[in-house]
């Protein structure tokens, strides 16, 4: 009789603990797998770089940055070849006002303008094969065999930075 | 209660510890597993696949519009792109390692920088970026790795421990940080031992500065162990200089020659007290030799002397009021430095007083000598120098001369003056520390003195020593060198190229050793020594401080009569150059010998020389080619032309046709420093041009070149 009085306990959906464990293990493994496959990597990984900046004044670095006027290594190499081969006609700042420019008709091009309006392939071709004027004569000589591909490429890299390097404020902030 | 039975608290502790252990294990596993390099590799892979897919897409879209004959090639490219994509997809995520046994390095940099060899990735940010420039093509990554150039810890696979940013402190995990920006040029110097290193101009400049400043006089510097001393001998100084001038010179050399940068007077400024200067002066001025000096002949004509001065082109080597060459001292104000008797004797016989001097022995007659001395004495009148006030007080010291001289000698040896100057009776080795292996010095163990606010990097230490020796060490023995900031930075970088590493010989790039060339023998050698041809020219591998023109093929290059005329009266060959050959006033027999030697010995068999005739058609064709190629842009021909190369109006009198032919076909082989472009002339074109140019003589009487002698 006592069983009748006793309320029948609610029948819970009794999930076996084994099932729960297995489900948990599955979820954990799946997420670990996906994490390992870096499915969630974004391109903005914040690499921990705090606390690593140099303490104190970097004398050498500052001196180099100032005297190199913000040019990269490749541009500095290009500058050296520019000064040796191109500067005499095109001028130190590329404006077409070099030492020899006034003997030439037409005047050498202002390279700071040319580099903005001409693509790199066309520039390379102009330097490598030379340019021919309206009267059928060579203007800029063909430098391809003299300089070679690598040197012409670094000179072109320098031309892109030429104007900026002369107008740049050389104070270190 | 039974004590041995475990109560509920024990169970709880047991569970808690077990759970903590489990959590810790899982956490550690996750930490070990979730490395940052895996992120980077995944991203690089994604970017690479994106780039390849874009290429495939463009190829596929182009396909219908491709011409028939190109279809096969197009198919091929498409297939290759698809293979590349499959390959990239199949790449496992793992640690990438490059092991270079010969350099004893293991580099894992490509674990994060996986895209470094990929040309498509050049526009990305680091660490996904492809390597700029062609450097990886010249130094393939399998044989060089990364850290031999970039430094840093190659074995590490995370940002911090790879020393991308410098790590400081005595217990730092790695000493050499990854070199920033310009400093990488110093790494080029590890293997490239020449002075001129292509694509590393800062390093080349730095090595030039080290050579000119004479660092190897006091320090042992790699590559400069055998360099000659850069200063003059100090024998007979008492007969040479004025005492007041000398006191001022020792206190501050820049006062006499206040030019910026190294190419002028190179004596640095020492930290000497007034007593030390006086003692040194007593010691050095005690060296007197009046018997060797002859009395000058009086009554010279300054105007004739002035003419001679300009004719002899003394400014090729000497400075006059800041303008001129940089090989020899400033001449304006010379009267306050030396006395007239010394000047006369010096110009008469420089090699007796300074055996290693670069000055040639001019063949002046007695009259010419006295004219010249009179002109110099009048023209370059220096102001009356006063003894600086500080010295006046101490001048009247009660030390007797003998003691002062002894004291001076001690100071002379203490400061290592023999590093630059020779002095008979004093032999000394290098007094300053060895600076080989500079890049691997431990910064924490260096003496930083007053420079505590400076970042502790070896480059900063060296730079500070150059820029302001007092900053690091009060009353330092190292003097202050008159360099511009750029020169100091470049020299620091060149010094840092020595990390004390033993580079295997297959990596080293160095021109053959031309240092110990013997003195030239015979009569030719005597003339070369007398006139010091090697001060300006490279003669058999040695010398060449002014002229870049190689003389080895000179006999085949120029015409004999022209050469004879040139030795007798040199003139300016290229208007753009301020330097030209000095007029040495050689005797006829000497000129004969030189001309014969050049045309017999210094010839090049591959050049045809003065043989051959040319037809009128060839000459006309040459003239047309001369117009077409725009030679007049750089060379003067007739009335107009450019100033870059030598004038060609009368070049037929100067150069041989054979040499012109050979030069036009391959300029850099015969004249390494010229900027004559290589036009790729055919044999006919070069021959026609040579024909035309040979016809360009002073008197255009004959367009046919006569048979050689």
Contacts between the chains, C-beta under 8 A, distances in Angstrom:
chain1	res1	chain2	res2	distance
A	32	B	30	7.6
A	32	B	33	7.7
A	35	B	33	7.9
A	35	B	34	6.7
A	36	B	33	6.3
A	36	B	34	8.0
A	36	B	38	7.6
A	37	B	42	7.8
A	38	B	38	5.8
A	38	B	39	5.9
A	38	B	41	8.0
A	38	B	42	3.6
A	38	B	93	7.4
A	41	B	39	4.7
A	41	B	42	4.9
A	41	B	43	5.8
A	43	B	43	5.7
A	45	B	36	6.7
A	45	B	39	5.0
A	45	B	40	6.9
A	45	B	43	7.4
A	47	B	36	6.5
A	47	B	159	4.7
A	48	B	159	6.8
A	48	B	160	6.7
A	49	B	159	6.7
A	49	B	160	7.9
A	49	B	164	8.0
A	49	B	165	6.6
A	52	B	160	6.6
A	52	B	164	7.9
A	52	B	165	3.9
A	52	B	166	7.7
A	52	B	167	7.4
A	53	B	165	6.6
A	54	B	165	7.3
A	54	B	166	5.5
A	54	B	168	7.6
A	54	B	455	4.2
A	54	B	457	7.3
A	55	B	168	6.7
A	55	B	455	6.4
A	56	B	452	7.8
A	56	B	453	5.4
A	56	B	454	5.1
A	56	B	455	3.9
A	56	B	456	6.9
A	57	B	453	5.8
A	57	B	454	5.1
A	57	B	455	6.2
A	57	B	460	7.9
A	58	B	454	7.8
A	58	B	455	4.8
A	58	B	457	7.0
A	58	B	460	6.4
A	59	B	454	5.8
A	59	B	455	7.8
A	59	B	460	4.6
A	59	B	463	5.0
A	59	B	464	5.8
A	59	B	467	7.1
A	60	B	183	7.6
A	60	B	457	7.2
A	60	B	459	4.1
A	60	B	460	5.1
A	60	B	462	7.7
A	60	B	463	4.4
A	60	B	489	6.2
A	60	B	492	5.9
A	61	B	180	6.5
A	61	B	181	7.7
A	61	B	183	7.8
A	61	B	459	7.8
A	63	B	463	6.6
A	63	B	467	8.0
A	63	B	485	5.1
A	63	B	486	7.7
A	63	B	488	7.0
A	63	B	489	4.5
A	64	B	181	7.4
A	64	B	182	4.6
A	64	B	183	7.5
A	64	B	202	7.8
A	64	B	489	5.0
A	64	B	493	7.9
A	65	B	181	7.9
A	65	B	182	7.9
A	66	B	485	7.2
A	67	B	485	6.0
A	67	B	486	4.0
A	67	B	489	6.2
A	68	B	182	6.0
A	68	B	202	7.7
A	72	B	132	7.8
A	72	B	181	7.5
A	73	B	133	7.9
A	73	B	181	7.0
A	73	B	182	6.4
A	73	B	184	6.6
A	73	B	185	6.6
A	73	B	199	8.0
A	74	B	132	6.2
A	74	B	133	5.1
A	74	B	199	7.8
A	76	B	182	7.5
A	76	B	201	5.7
A	76	B	202	6.7
A	77	B	198	7.7
A	77	B	199	4.2
A	77	B	200	7.2
A	77	B	201	6.1
A	79	B	201	7.4
A	80	B	201	4.2
A	84	B	675	6.5
A	85	B	675	5.0
A	88	B	576	7.5
A	88	B	644	5.3
A	88	B	675	7.6
A	89	B	633	7.6
A	89	B	642	7.9
A	89	B	644	7.5
A	99	B	576	6.7
A	99	B	643	6.5
A	99	B	644	7.9
A	100	B	576	7.8
A	100	B	633	7.4
A	100	B	634	6.7
A	100	B	642	4.6
A	100	B	643	5.3
A	100	B	644	5.1
A	103	B	633	7.2
A	103	B	640	6.8
A	103	B	641	6.4
A	103	B	642	4.3
A	103	B	643	6.3
A	104	B	633	5.5
A	104	B	642	6.6
A	130	B	677	7.7
A	133	B	630	7.9
A	136	B	628	6.6
A	137	B	627	6.2
A	137	B	628	5.9
A	137	B	629	7.4
A	137	B	630	4.6
A	138	B	628	6.8
A	138	B	629	5.0
A	138	B	630	3.8
A	138	B	633	7.8
A	139	B	630	6.2
A	139	B	633	7.2
A	141	B	629	7.6
A	141	B	630	7.1
A	141	B	633	7.8
A	141	B	677	3.7
A	141	B	679	7.0
A	142	B	677	6.0
A	142	B	679	6.1
A	142	B	680	7.4
A	143	B	677	5.7
A	145	B	677	7.7
A	145	B	678	4.0
A	145	B	679	7.7
A	145	B	680	5.6
A	146	B	667	7.4
A	146	B	668	6.8
A	146	B	675	7.7
A	146	B	676	7.9
A	146	B	677	5.0
A	146	B	678	4.6
A	150	B	134	5.4
A	150	B	199	7.9
A	153	B	133	7.9
A	153	B	134	7.5
A	154	B	133	7.3
A	154	B	199	6.9
